[in-house]
Amino acid sequence: MAKILVVDDERVLVKGIKFNLENEGYQVFTGYDGEEAVELAREGSFDLIILDLMMPKIDGLQACMRIREFSNVPVIMLTARSEDADKIVGFECGADDYITKPFNILELKARVRALLRRSGAAVQKQSGGRLEAGHILLDAGERAAWKGGEAVELTAKEFDLMELLMRNPGRVYSRENLLNVVWGYEYIGDFRTVDVHIRRLREKLELDPANPEYIRTKWGVGYYLSNRKSAP
């Protein structure tokens, strides 16, 4: 189980992040100022740290620099600032990712999973890292997929996209949402990118790609994962 430290002086926000990450199977610890962030990071062995930029005592940038003196743990910086210059400063201080408030909790969870995968940390729910929808099976830990028991090769983005849909069955995502969550803010592309990846996922995972049972379209809205063949 991955251990995550969340530090922000907005206690309600910290509580919300903690709740959502614990639902994903992570072990979450919390703090409320920059000095506490450094102390907790020094004392604990965390797989990832989420830091607010503007905090009492010392800010997130200073806290991140101090943490970098003794640890290479991945750091996600939270901030109300959206200027590119602020992001660059954050990266130069040792942050690995940067999310602007207000943010979608799904985006934060996707960024957390991506960073943990890159750092080699175990990213699995307490019930296991396997996700199932009918004949489709994904193993989040091994980054592997199967169709009716046969292994299927997915690209990194195809896997990330399918994992997001399978972790949130029934939730409809617009193409813009999927671009933001799966490809991230650095990606420059158009909505056809999502359509192409959805088509490829159907070709690889659906028994009848022309009449998909699970990777469904909500016309005029976006895409979603259905766990019921009879779903509209």
Backbone bond lengths (Angstrom), bond angles and torsions (degrees), N, CA, C in turn:
res aa  C-N    CA-C-N  psi(-1)  N-CA   C-N-CA  omega(-1)  CA-C   N-CA-C  phi
1 M - - - 1.463 - - 1.527 109.69 -
2 A 1.323 115.97 124.89 1.459 120.07 -179.01 1.529 110.86 -71.32
3 K 1.335 116.37 140.71 1.461 122.92 178.98 1.528 108.87 -103.31
4 I 1.330 115.58 126.83 1.463 121.39 -176.89 1.524 109.98 -123.72
5 L 1.324 116.25 135.42 1.457 122.51 175.73 1.528 108.39 -105.91
6 V 1.334 116.78 126.85 1.465 122.49 178.34 1.522 108.40 -116.63
7 V 1.341 117.20 123.23 1.465 121.08 -177.84 1.525 109.64 -130.55
8 D 1.332 115.91 119.60 1.463 122.84 179.63 1.523 106.56 -160.48
9 D 1.337 117.91 143.06 1.459 119.35 -179.90 1.527 112.56 -79.38
10 E 1.333 117.62 -6.80 1.467 121.13 174.17 1.525 108.13 -86.60
11 R 1.319 116.40 97.82 1.463 120.69 -172.68 1.528 112.87 -63.87
12 V 1.321 117.05 -34.67 1.464 119.48 178.72 1.526 110.08 -65.07
13 L 1.321 116.58 -41.27 1.464 121.03 178.58 1.528 110.38 -63.96
14 V 1.336 116.55 -44.45 1.463 120.87 178.99 1.532 110.18 -59.14
15 K 1.317 115.52 -43.32 1.470 120.24 179.81 1.520 110.68 -61.24
16 G 1.328 117.12 -42.00 1.456 120.95 179.81 1.515 112.81 -66.52
17 I 1.342 116.50 -43.37 1.460 120.06 178.09 1.523 110.56 -63.56
18 K 1.326 116.22 -44.40 1.466 121.01 179.47 1.531 110.75 -58.24
19 F 1.319 116.33 -46.57 1.465 121.22 -179.37 1.529 110.85 -58.83
20 N 1.325 116.88 -48.23 1.456 120.99 -176.93 1.527 112.72 -68.09
21 L 1.322 117.54 -39.43 1.461 119.88 -179.88 1.525 111.19 -72.09
22 E 1.320 117.70 -36.00 1.461 119.86 176.53 1.524 110.81 -65.15
23 N 1.326 117.04 -32.62 1.462 120.37 175.66 1.520 112.05 -66.29
24 E 1.333 116.16 -22.10 1.461 120.75 176.23 1.523 112.03 -85.30
25 G 1.321 116.67 -3.25 1.454 120.12 177.85 1.515 115.18 98.42
26 Y 1.337 118.03 7.73 1.453 120.95 179.99 1.533 111.06 -87.59
27 Q 1.325 115.55 156.09 1.463 121.56 172.92 1.530 106.45 -96.48
28 V 1.330 116.79 118.84 1.464 120.74 -170.30 1.530 111.34 -115.37
29 F 1.341 115.89 130.90 1.464 123.46 175.13 1.528 107.10 -115.92
30 T 1.332 116.77 153.36 1.470 119.61 -174.17 1.529 112.79 -131.29
31 G 1.326 114.43 155.47 1.451 122.63 174.50 1.513 108.55 -149.94
32 Y 1.371 116.98 170.38 1.462 118.92 -171.33 1.526 115.01 -133.31
33 D 1.335 118.46 5.99 1.466 119.79 173.35 1.517 109.39 -153.07
34 G 1.340 116.08 167.80 1.450 120.70 -174.25 1.510 114.79 -63.15
35 E 1.338 117.08 -40.99 1.463 119.59 -179.96 1.521 111.10 -64.94
36 E 1.333 115.58 -39.46 1.464 119.81 178.50 1.531 110.00 -64.03
37 A 1.336 116.95 -36.65 1.456 120.88 178.12 1.526 111.11 -58.82
38 V 1.335 115.46 -46.28 1.462 119.76 -179.35 1.530 111.02 -65.11
39 E 1.323 116.71 -44.19 1.466 121.12 -179.47 1.524 111.68 -62.11
40 L 1.328 116.21 -45.78 1.464 119.89 179.89 1.520 111.24 -65.78
41 A 1.336 116.17 -40.25 1.463 119.60 179.16 1.517 111.75 -63.83
42 R 1.354 116.66 -35.24 1.460 121.40 179.86 1.528 111.13 -71.95
43 E 1.342 115.74 -36.70 1.461 120.17 -176.41 1.525 113.10 -82.68
44 G 1.332 116.39 -32.42 1.453 119.99 -175.77 1.508 112.84 -101.93
45 S 1.319 115.45 166.47 1.460 121.80 177.02 1.523 107.03 -112.66
46 F 1.336 115.91 89.95 1.453 120.74 -174.67 1.525 111.71 -98.19
47 D 1.324 114.75 151.28 1.461 120.79 176.98 1.522 111.34 -90.86
48 L 1.339 116.73 -19.62 1.458 121.01 -179.81 1.524 109.04 -163.46
49 I 1.353 116.29 146.73 1.465 121.53 177.91 1.520 109.06 -126.19
50 I 1.339 116.55 134.98 1.460 122.74 174.96 1.523 107.30 -111.21
51 L 1.337 116.92 118.16 1.464 122.37 -174.31 1.525 111.75 -120.18
52 D 1.323 116.28 135.71 1.460 119.99 171.19 1.524 108.57 -79.77
53 L 1.318 116.59 148.28 1.466 120.18 179.90 1.523 111.64 -73.45
54 M 1.329 117.09 -48.85 1.457 121.19 -175.86 1.528 109.79 -98.99
55 M 1.338 116.54 105.63 1.464 122.21 -179.14 1.520 110.58 -137.49
56 P 1.337 117.81 159.44 1.472 121.46 177.02 1.526 112.01 -66.11
57 K 1.342 115.21 163.03 1.466 124.87 175.87 1.519 111.11 70.84
58 I 1.326 118.18 -73.15 1.466 120.79 170.32 1.522 107.30 -134.23
59 D 1.322 116.49 146.46 1.463 118.37 -176.49 1.531 111.08 -80.00
60 G 1.334 115.01 176.52 1.456 120.27 -176.73 1.512 114.01 -63.09
61 L 1.334 117.21 -33.99 1.463 120.30 179.33 1.528 110.83 -65.03
62 Q 1.350 116.04 -46.36 1.467 119.40 178.46 1.528 110.71 -65.06
63 A 1.328 116.08 -40.49 1.460 119.39 179.07 1.521 110.61 -62.09
64 C 1.322 116.24 -42.41 1.461 120.21 -179.94 1.525 111.13 -63.44
65 M 1.335 116.79 -42.38 1.469 120.02 179.10 1.530 111.15 -62.50
66 R 1.328 116.90 -40.81 1.468 120.10 178.96 1.519 111.25 -66.84
67 I 1.330 116.25 -39.71 1.469 119.78 178.47 1.519 110.20 -64.20
68 R 1.326 116.55 -36.15 1.468 120.16 179.92 1.531 112.58 -66.64
69 E 1.317 117.02 -15.97 1.465 119.53 177.82 1.525 112.15 -69.89
70 F 1.344 116.67 -22.46 1.466 118.39 -177.64 1.531 113.45 -134.23
71 S 1.337 118.22 0.42 1.461 119.11 -176.91 1.524 111.66 -151.07
72 N 1.338 115.81 146.21 1.461 122.65 174.87 1.526 111.30 -105.87
73 V 1.332 117.24 18.33 1.453 121.66 -178.88 1.537 110.21 -56.38
74 P 1.341 119.07 136.28 1.466 120.39 178.07 1.527 111.41 -58.99
75 V 1.342 116.70 140.02 1.461 122.27 -178.58 1.527 109.82 -127.79
76 I 1.328 115.52 128.57 1.463 121.85 171.92 1.523 107.54 -106.18
77 M 1.331 116.74 127.22 1.454 121.06 -179.74 1.528 110.11 -99.27
78 L 1.342 115.54 131.58 1.458 122.00 175.29 1.524 108.53 -103.64
79 T 1.334 116.66 135.32 1.460 118.70 -179.55 1.514 111.51 -155.49
80 A 1.318 115.47 153.64 1.461 120.74 175.06 1.522 110.58 -86.06
81 R 1.322 117.21 -7.40 1.455 121.48 -179.67 1.528 109.57 -88.92
82 S 1.330 116.57 140.69 1.463 120.14 -178.84 1.528 112.96 -118.68
83 E 1.331 117.22 0.45 1.457 119.83 -177.67 1.528 111.24 -66.45
84 D 1.340 115.86 141.85 1.457 120.82 179.79 1.524 111.60 -59.21
85 A 1.351 116.71 -35.15 1.459 120.37 -178.39 1.527 110.77 -61.76
86 D 1.341 116.22 -39.41 1.461 119.91 179.46 1.524 110.76 -66.51
87 K 1.337 116.11 -37.73 1.461 119.56 178.69 1.527 110.42 -65.22
88 I 1.320 115.47 -41.48 1.468 119.42 -179.90 1.521 110.62 -62.57
89 V 1.332 116.76 -42.87 1.466 120.75 177.70 1.524 109.84 -60.79
90 G 1.329 115.82 -42.79 1.466 119.74 179.00 1.512 111.77 -60.01
91 F 1.323 117.56 -44.92 1.453 121.08 178.62 1.530 111.36 -64.43
92 E 1.327 116.21 -38.90 1.467 119.75 179.59 1.523 111.62 -66.57
93 C 1.330 116.64 -26.98 1.465 120.43 178.66 1.528 112.24 -83.24
94 G 1.324 116.12 -3.36 1.460 119.33 174.50 1.507 115.68 113.29
95 A 1.344 118.67 2.52 1.460 119.99 178.30 1.525 109.60 -71.06
96 D 1.322 115.70 147.03 1.463 120.85 179.47 1.524 112.34 -97.25
97 D 1.316 116.34 -24.15 1.461 120.51 179.92 1.526 108.58 -152.10
98 Y 1.319 116.43 166.16 1.450 121.81 -169.51 1.523 108.24 -146.54
99 I 1.320 118.82 121.96 1.456 122.22 179.62 1.525 109.35 -125.01
100 T 1.334 116.21 130.56 1.459 121.60 -177.53 1.522 111.09 -90.98
101 K 1.328 115.78 133.03 1.462 120.93 175.34 1.531 110.02 -78.46
102 P 1.324 118.49 147.23 1.463 126.47 -8.02 1.525 110.26 -75.50
103 F 1.323 117.71 148.44 1.452 120.63 -177.42 1.529 109.68 -127.08
104 N 1.324 114.17 160.68 1.458 121.07 174.96 1.521 108.17 -82.45
105 I 1.337 117.23 128.46 1.462 120.32 -177.54 1.527 111.03 -60.47
106 L 1.342 117.63 -27.89 1.464 120.39 177.58 1.522 110.62 -65.37
107 E 1.332 115.44 -37.45 1.460 119.47 177.68 1.523 109.98 -65.23
108 L 1.329 117.13 -43.99 1.458 120.03 179.25 1.522 110.64 -60.69
109 K 1.325 117.21 -44.78 1.467 119.95 -179.89 1.527 111.29 -63.85
110 A 1.326 116.76 -36.94 1.458 119.89 177.90 1.524 110.78 -66.03
111 R 1.325 116.71 -41.66 1.470 120.43 178.30 1.535 110.46 -64.53
112 V 1.342 115.80 -40.02 1.469 120.02 178.39 1.527 110.26 -60.33
113 R 1.326 116.54 -48.20 1.464 119.60 -179.56 1.523 111.38 -61.51
114 A 1.338 116.34 -41.37 1.462 119.92 -178.80 1.525 111.37 -63.70
115 L 1.327 116.86 -44.68 1.462 120.00 -179.86 1.521 111.52 -66.27
116 L 1.324 117.08 -40.38 1.460 119.83 178.92 1.523 111.32 -65.29
117 R 1.330 116.72 -37.88 1.460 119.23 176.97 1.523 110.63 -62.65
118 R 1.340 115.44 -45.13 1.466 118.84 -178.07 1.523 111.84 -66.01
119 S 1.328 116.37 -32.30 1.464 119.39 -178.37 1.523 112.17 -84.63
120 G 1.339 117.05 -6.27 1.456 120.07 177.72 1.504 114.07 84.00
121 A 1.335 118.42 9.12 1.460 120.57 179.24 1.516 109.80 -74.69
122 A 1.318 115.60 154.37 1.456 120.17 178.24 1.510 108.86 -74.24
123 V 1.320 116.55 121.43 1.446 121.10 -179.42 1.518 108.23 -119.59
124 Q 1.291 116.42 89.86 1.442 120.57 179.63 1.505 109.81 -142.75
125 K 1.315 116.16 148.78 1.449 120.25 173.54 1.520 108.46 -72.48
126 Q 1.304 116.70 161.14 1.446 120.37 178.52 1.517 110.67 -59.10
127 S 1.326 117.90 -32.45 1.450 121.04 179.75 1.515 112.20 -80.68
128 G 1.324 117.43 -0.54 1.448 122.41 179.22 1.512 111.12 116.77
129 G 1.332 116.02 167.67 1.440 120.83 -177.37 1.507 113.37 -94.70
130 R 1.347 118.26 10.12 1.463 120.98 -176.37 1.531 111.76 -96.63
131 L 1.328 114.80 136.84 1.460 122.48 179.60 1.523 107.46 -122.38
132 E 1.323 116.86 133.91 1.459 120.92 -176.83 1.518 111.65 -127.80
133 A 1.338 115.32 143.53 1.460 123.49 171.42 1.521 106.07 -146.27
134 G 1.324 116.46 98.28 1.457 120.06 -177.50 1.517 111.83 59.77
135 H 1.334 116.55 -122.31 1.467 121.57 -178.50 1.524 112.22 -83.59
136 I 1.351 117.67 -2.19 1.470 121.59 -177.60 1.526 109.96 -96.17
137 L 1.320 115.81 130.13 1.466 121.32 179.79 1.522 109.21 -132.04
138 L 1.342 115.73 132.01 1.461 122.27 175.30 1.514 109.27 -122.16
139 D 1.307 116.96 139.74 1.460 122.43 172.42 1.522 107.18 -113.84
140 A 1.349 116.40 107.18 1.462 120.85 -175.11 1.514 112.33 -66.46
141 G 1.341 116.84 -32.88 1.456 120.17 -179.12 1.513 112.33 -71.06
142 E 1.334 116.13 -43.75 1.466 120.95 -178.00 1.524 112.41 -88.32
143 R 1.335 116.95 -9.30 1.463 121.76 -176.74 1.519 110.21 56.65
144 A 1.325 115.61 47.05 1.455 121.83 -177.44 1.518 110.18 -124.14
145 A 1.333 116.10 154.00 1.459 121.36 -179.26 1.516 110.12 -136.12
146 W 1.350 115.34 150.44 1.453 121.54 178.49 1.523 109.42 -136.15
147 K 1.326 115.82 148.24 1.464 123.52 174.80 1.521 107.16 -124.21
148 G 1.326 116.53 108.96 1.451 120.62 -178.44 1.512 113.41 58.35
149 G 1.342 116.76 34.95 1.457 121.70 178.46 1.517 114.38 89.54
150 E 1.330 117.93 -7.80 1.464 121.15 179.15 1.527 109.97 -101.02
151 A 1.322 116.19 133.42 1.465 121.07 -178.55 1.527 110.95 -63.52
152 V 1.332 115.73 139.82 1.460 122.43 178.92 1.522 108.42 -126.39
153 E 1.313 116.46 133.72 1.460 121.06 179.12 1.525 110.04 -87.54
154 L 1.342 116.35 119.51 1.456 121.52 175.93 1.521 109.28 -113.65
155 T 1.333 115.74 144.65 1.459 118.84 173.04 1.528 108.35 -71.21
156 A 1.332 116.39 168.93 1.468 120.41 -178.47 1.526 111.30 -58.89
157 K 1.319 117.48 -45.32 1.457 120.51 -178.60 1.520 111.29 -71.06
158 E 1.328 117.64 -37.25 1.461 120.16 175.90 1.522 110.29 -60.14
159 F 1.331 115.77 -42.65 1.466 119.08 -179.91 1.522 110.48 -66.34
160 D 1.329 117.42 -45.81 1.471 120.54 -179.94 1.524 111.01 -59.37
161 L 1.331 116.25 -42.14 1.456 120.68 -179.40 1.530 110.83 -65.29
162 M 1.333 116.73 -45.62 1.465 120.44 -179.21 1.518 111.23 -67.44
163 E 1.332 116.90 -38.16 1.462 120.29 179.07 1.526 110.64 -62.65
164 L 1.338 116.66 -42.41 1.467 120.22 178.93 1.526 110.63 -60.38
165 L 1.334 116.75 -46.43 1.461 120.32 -179.66 1.530 111.40 -63.96
166 M 1.331 116.99 -41.01 1.460 120.34 -176.68 1.525 112.12 -73.76
167 R 1.299 117.50 -27.39 1.470 119.65 176.90 1.531 111.78 -76.77
168 N 1.326 115.96 -15.04 1.464 120.03 -177.22 1.526 110.22 -133.71
169 P 1.344 118.24 60.05 1.464 120.81 -177.08 1.525 111.95 -59.63
170 G 1.323 114.84 138.34 1.456 120.56 179.23 1.515 114.41 87.75
171 R 1.322 117.51 -17.28 1.468 120.32 -179.50 1.523 109.20 -82.81
172 V 1.329 115.69 126.42 1.462 120.90 -177.89 1.528 109.45 -90.70
173 Y 1.335 115.54 127.26 1.470 121.64 178.92 1.520 109.25 -111.64
174 S 1.313 116.26 131.14 1.459 119.32 172.34 1.520 108.33 -72.12
175 R 1.317 116.11 163.28 1.462 119.21 178.76 1.531 110.78 -63.67
176 E 1.329 116.44 -34.28 1.467 119.69 177.02 1.523 110.91 -64.41
177 N 1.342 116.86 -42.98 1.466 120.40 176.75 1.517 110.74 -57.88
178 L 1.332 116.42 -46.07 1.466 120.51 -177.34 1.523 111.28 -65.51
179 L 1.329 117.30 -38.78 1.468 119.81 175.87 1.521 110.60 -60.81
180 N 1.334 117.22 -44.71 1.461 121.16 -177.55 1.520 112.17 -66.96
181 V 1.335 116.34 -41.91 1.460 119.96 -174.74 1.526 112.34 -79.62
182 V 1.326 117.32 -47.51 1.462 121.11 -173.20 1.522 112.48 -84.21
183 W 1.336 116.28 -41.16 1.463 118.78 -177.79 1.522 112.31 -91.60
184 G 1.327 117.67 -26.80 1.458 120.87 176.30 1.515 112.93 86.60
185 Y 1.338 114.98 168.84 1.466 120.79 -173.69 1.514 112.71 -68.24
186 E 1.343 118.76 -18.91 1.463 120.41 -178.35 1.521 111.84 -82.38
187 Y 1.344 116.27 -12.31 1.457 119.25 -176.34 1.524 110.89 -78.10
188 I 1.341 115.53 133.72 1.457 120.95 176.78 1.525 107.32 -115.98
189 G 1.306 117.18 112.73 1.449 120.78 -178.06 1.510 109.95 -166.38
190 D 1.346 116.64 -170.35 1.448 119.28 177.74 1.518 109.32 -125.60
191 F 1.323 115.17 176.62 1.455 121.08 -173.74 1.525 112.41 -63.93
192 R 1.342 118.08 -22.24 1.465 119.64 179.59 1.520 111.75 -63.07
193 T 1.335 116.13 -24.03 1.466 119.75 176.93 1.520 110.60 -59.36
194 V 1.325 116.64 -43.59 1.464 120.81 178.67 1.521 110.09 -64.60
195 D 1.335 117.37 -45.01 1.458 121.13 -178.83 1.525 111.32 -59.02
196 V 1.323 116.48 -41.43 1.469 120.75 179.63 1.523 110.76 -63.57
197 H 1.340 117.11 -43.96 1.458 120.36 -179.58 1.530 111.68 -67.41
198 I 1.320 117.22 -37.59 1.464 120.14 176.55 1.526 109.66 -63.42
199 R 1.328 117.03 -43.86 1.465 120.30 178.84 1.523 111.46 -60.44
200 R 1.326 116.87 -42.26 1.464 120.37 179.62 1.519 111.27 -66.02
201 L 1.332 116.95 -39.97 1.462 120.27 178.00 1.529 110.82 -62.49
202 R 1.320 117.13 -40.50 1.459 120.22 177.59 1.528 110.96 -64.31
203 E 1.322 116.32 -41.79 1.461 119.83 179.90 1.529 111.57 -64.27
204 K 1.324 116.32 -34.78 1.460 120.57 -177.11 1.530 113.58 -85.52
205 L 1.337 117.68 -32.01 1.463 120.24 -169.15 1.528 115.29 -115.12
206 E 1.309 118.13 -24.87 1.461 119.96 -179.02 1.537 110.27 -84.12
207 L 1.334 117.09 146.40 1.462 121.23 176.06 1.524 110.28 -69.47
208 D 1.327 115.93 -35.38 1.465 121.48 176.97 1.527 107.77 -131.86
209 P 1.334 117.60 92.79 1.471 120.72 -176.17 1.526 113.83 -56.45
210 A 1.320 117.13 -29.09 1.463 120.10 -179.62 1.527 112.18 -75.28
211 N 1.326 116.33 -19.10 1.464 121.62 178.85 1.527 108.60 -135.33
212 P 1.332 116.85 68.69 1.478 121.05 -172.57 1.514 113.04 -63.22
213 E 1.330 115.38 137.89 1.463 121.59 178.75 1.518 112.19 -89.58
214 Y 1.338 117.48 -29.96 1.462 120.25 -171.12 1.526 114.04 -119.91
215 I 1.309 118.34 -42.86 1.466 120.91 -179.35 1.525 106.53 -88.67
216 R 1.339 115.70 92.66 1.456 121.29 -167.37 1.531 112.82 -104.99
217 T 1.317 113.90 159.46 1.465 122.06 176.58 1.517 109.72 -109.16
218 K 1.326 116.24 131.65 1.457 122.18 169.71 1.514 105.14 -100.73
219 W 1.336 115.72 100.75 1.453 119.81 -170.28 1.529 112.20 -56.28
220 G 1.324 114.48 131.47 1.445 121.28 -179.99 1.515 114.16 81.17
221 V 1.353 116.61 -2.59 1.466 120.45 -177.79 1.522 111.20 -122.90
222 G 1.339 117.74 -62.49 1.453 119.73 -177.83 1.515 111.81 168.51
223 Y 1.332 115.83 -144.24 1.461 121.98 -174.61 1.526 110.88 -123.88
224 Y 1.344 114.70 155.27 1.462 119.85 177.61 1.515 110.19 -154.81
225 L 1.319 116.53 166.91 1.461 123.29 178.39 1.520 108.51 -104.78
226 S 1.312 116.73 120.96 1.452 121.86 177.45 1.517 109.41 -100.92
227 N 1.329 118.25 133.69 1.452 122.26 175.85 1.518 111.05 -97.25
228 R 1.345 116.49 4.62 1.457 120.11 -179.45 1.523 109.24 -126.59
229 K 1.330 116.36 127.42 1.462 119.72 -179.31 1.514 111.61 -62.65
230 S 1.324 116.38 -26.77 1.461 120.03 -176.93 1.518 112.68 -86.79
231 A 1.332 117.09 -0.82 1.470 119.97 -178.33 1.509 109.89 -61.63
232 P 1.321 118.79 145.94 1.474 121.50 -178.98 1.525 111.17 -70.85
